[in-house]
Amino acid sequence: MKWLKNLMRTNTLKMIIVCIPAHNEEENIKQVITDIKKAMEPNQYEYEIHVQDDGSTDRTKEIAESCGAVVFSNKENLGLAKTFREELKNAKGADVIVHTDADNQYKAKYIPALIKKLAEGNDLVLGSRFLDGNNYSGSPSKSIGNKLFTMLISFIAGKKFTDVTTGFRAFNQKVASLRLIDDFTYTYEQLIRTSKANFKIAEVPIETNATRESRLFKSPIDYATKASKGLWKIWRDK
């Protein structure tokens, strides 16, 4: 991509780190890393792939290392939100942090689109599964729940979004330095705090792969219950 090569020649972006939290993902991690390399290498910029192993008991760490990823391991299973905060600590040398999931839901081919949007002056770029009428690979109940929750977070943040729970995103160190306290998930809290800091946020449309059921929550009602507790903590912390 010509625009990205020109951008690198101006040294605007010196290092891009792609972060992947992983807990017992031996079946998917090789494909995820392989697809990231396929998306990144033709663009000729410096990057690293970081896998934050969240206390896996299978071969996730071994496979990730064999694929060339830099692996950081939690001593125990911390959960998604705390693992995300560990990722940020280990990516402080990055000009751009790209976050994706280890279950292969997000297609790595969209990573350059996230980076391009960030290079245009945005601070946080979300890969939206609902923008421009894209087909969502999840269940209808999750789709409806996501859209309702997106309306709520958009109201709180003071800006309209189409997908506030997406784990596929790119951001700079200004956003990475924002305080995060929710122990359920990072997705909507990072978005709220970025918005309240008056940083620029954008979305790009993406399509996803079908994956297994979420390990983060059992149902949309379970998600809403846990998220409401997180929102209460964030509100108290304002």
C-alpha positions in Angstrom: 0.0 0.0 0.0 1.6 3.2 -1.2 0.2 5.5 1.5 1.6 3.3 4.2 5.1 3.1 2.7 5.1 6.9 2.4 4.0 7.2 6.0 6.8 5.0 7.2 9.4 7.0 5.2 8.4 10.0 7.2 8.9 8.0 10.4 5.5 8.9 11.7 4.9 5.3 12.7 8.1 3.6 13.9 6.6 0.5 15.6 3.3 -1.3 15.4 2.5 -4.0 18.0 -0.4 -6.4 17.4 -1.6 -7.7 20.7 -3.6 -10.9 21.2 -4.9 -12.1 24.6 -5.1 -15.9 24.7 -6.4 -18.5 27.1 -6.3 -22.1 26.0 -6.4 -21.2 22.3 -4.1 -23.9 20.9 -6.6 -24.7 18.1 -6.7 -21.2 16.8 -3.6 -19.3 17.7 -1.4 -20.5 14.8 -4.0 -19.4 12.2 -4.5 -16.0 13.9 -0.7 -15.3 13.9 -0.3 -16.6 10.3 -3.1 -14.3 9.1 -1.7 -11.3 10.9 1.7 -11.9 9.2 0.0 -12.2 5.8 -1.7 -8.9 6.4 1.3 -7.0 7.8 4.3 -8.1 5.8 3.4 -6.8 2.3 3.2 -3.3 3.8 6.9 -3.2 4.7 6.7 -1.7 8.2 8.2 -2.7 11.5 5.9 -4.7 13.7 5.7 -7.2 16.4 3.1 -9.7 17.4 2.5 -10.0 21.2 0.6 -12.9 22.7 -0.5 -12.3 26.3 -1.0 -15.8 27.5 -3.6 -15.7 30.3 -2.6 -18.7 32.3 -3.2 -21.3 29.6 -2.9 -25.0 30.5 -2.7 -26.2 26.9 0.0 -25.6 24.1 -1.0 -22.0 23.4 2.3 -20.5 24.5 4.4 -23.1 22.8 2.6 -22.7 19.5 2.6 -18.9 19.6 6.4 -18.9 20.2 6.9 -21.4 17.4 5.0 -19.0 15.0 7.4 -16.1 15.9 5.2 -14.2 18.4 6.6 -12.6 21.5 4.8 -14.3 24.4 4.1 -12.8 27.8 2.5 -15.1 30.4 0.3 -14.3 33.3 1.1 -16.4 36.3 -2.5 -17.2 36.6 -5.8 -16.7 34.7 -6.6 -13.0 35.2 -9.5 -12.6 32.8 -9.9 -10.4 29.8 -9.9 -6.9 31.3 -6.8 -7.5 33.5 -5.0 -9.3 30.7 -5.7 -6.3 28.4 -4.0 -4.0 31.0 -1.0 -6.3 31.0 -0.9 -6.1 27.2 -0.6 -2.3 27.4 2.3 -2.5 29.9 4.2 -4.7 27.4 3.4 -2.5 24.4 4.7 0.8 25.7 7.3 1.0 22.9 4.6 1.0 20.2 3.4 4.0 18.2 0.4 2.0 17.3 -1.2 -0.8 19.2 -3.6 -3.1 17.3 -5.7 -5.4 19.5 -7.4 -8.5 18.2 -8.7 -11.8 19.6 -7.3 -15.3 19.6 -10.5 -17.1 18.6 -10.1 -16.0 15.0 -13.3 -14.0 14.9 -11.6 -10.9 13.5 -10.1 -11.0 10.0 -6.5 -9.8 10.0 -6.9 -8.4 6.5 -8.6 -5.3 8.0 -5.6 -4.4 10.2 -4.1 -2.0 7.5 -7.5 -0.2 7.3 -7.4 0.4 11.1 -3.8 1.7 10.9 -4.7 4.0 7.9 -7.6 5.5 9.8 -5.3 6.1 12.8 -2.7 7.7 10.6 -5.3 10.1 9.4 -5.4 11.7 12.8 -7.6 9.5 14.9 -6.6 8.3 18.3 -8.8 5.2 18.6 -10.2 3.2 15.6 -12.8 0.5 16.1 -13.5 -2.4 13.7 -17.2 -2.3 13.5 -19.2 -5.5 12.7 -22.4 -3.5 12.1 -21.2 -0.4 10.1 -22.5 -0.2 6.5 -24.8 -3.2 7.0 -22.1 -5.8 7.3 -23.1 -9.4 8.0 -22.6 -10.2 11.7 -21.4 -13.8 12.4 -22.9 -14.0 15.9 -26.4 -15.1 16.9 -29.4 -12.8 16.5 -29.8 -12.4 20.2 -26.2 -11.2 20.5 -26.7 -8.9 17.6 -29.8 -7.3 19.2 -28.1 -7.1 22.6 -25.0 -5.5 21.1 -27.0 -2.8 19.3 -29.0 -1.9 22.4 -25.8 -1.7 24.5 -24.2 0.4 21.7 -27.1 2.9 22.0 -26.5 3.2 25.8 -22.7 3.6 25.5 -23.1 6.1 22.6 -25.4 8.1 24.9 -22.9 8.0 27.8 -19.9 8.8 25.5 -21.8 11.6 23.8 -21.1 10.3 20.3 -22.8 7.8 18.1 -21.1 4.4 17.5 -22.2 1.2 15.8 -20.2 -1.4 17.7 -18.9 -0.6 21.2 -18.0 -4.2 22.2 -15.7 -5.0 19.3 -12.3 -6.3 20.4 -10.8 -5.4 17.1 -9.3 -1.9 17.4 -6.1 0.2 16.9 -5.0 3.1 19.1 -2.0 5.2 20.1 -0.2 5.7 23.4 -2.4 8.6 24.4 -5.4 6.2 24.5 -3.2 3.4 26.0 -2.3 5.6 28.9 -5.9 6.2 30.0 -7.0 4.7 33.3 -9.0 1.5 33.1 -10.6 -0.1 36.2 -13.3 -2.4 35.0 -12.5 -6.1 35.7 -15.1 -7.5 33.3 -14.0 -6.1 29.9 -12.0 -3.2 28.5 -14.1 -2.5 25.4 -16.7 0.0 26.4 -14.5 1.6 29.2 -11.7 2.5 26.8 -14.2 4.0 24.4 -15.9 6.0 27.1 -12.7 7.3 28.6 -11.3 8.1 25.1 -14.4 10.1 24.3 -14.4 12.0 27.6 -10.8 12.9 27.0 -11.9 14.5 23.7 -9.6 12.2 21.7 -10.7 11.4 18.1 -12.5 8.1 17.5 -13.4 6.5 14.2 -14.9 3.2 13.0 -14.1 1.1 9.9 -16.5 -1.6 8.6 -15.3 -5.2 9.0 -16.7 -8.7 8.5 -16.0 -11.6 10.9 -15.5 -15.3 11.0 -17.9 -17.5 12.8 -16.5 -18.7 16.2 -17.3 -20.7 19.3 -19.5 -19.3 22.0 -18.0 -16.5 24.1 -16.2 -17.5 27.3 -16.7 -13.9 28.7 -20.4 -14.3 29.3 -23.1 -16.9 29.0 -25.9 -14.8 27.4 -26.9 -11.2 26.5 -28.6 -11.0 29.9 -25.4 -12.2 31.7 -23.4 -9.6 29.7 -25.8 -6.8 30.6 -25.6 -7.7 34.3 -21.8 -7.8 34.4 -21.5 -4.7 32.2 -23.9 -2.7 34.4 -21.6 -3.4 37.4 -18.7 -2.2 35.3 -20.5 1.0 34.3 -21.3 1.7 37.9 -17.6 1.5 38.8 -16.7 3.8 35.9 -19.3 6.3 36.9 -18.1 6.3 40.5 -14.5 6.8 39.3 -15.3 9.8 37.0 
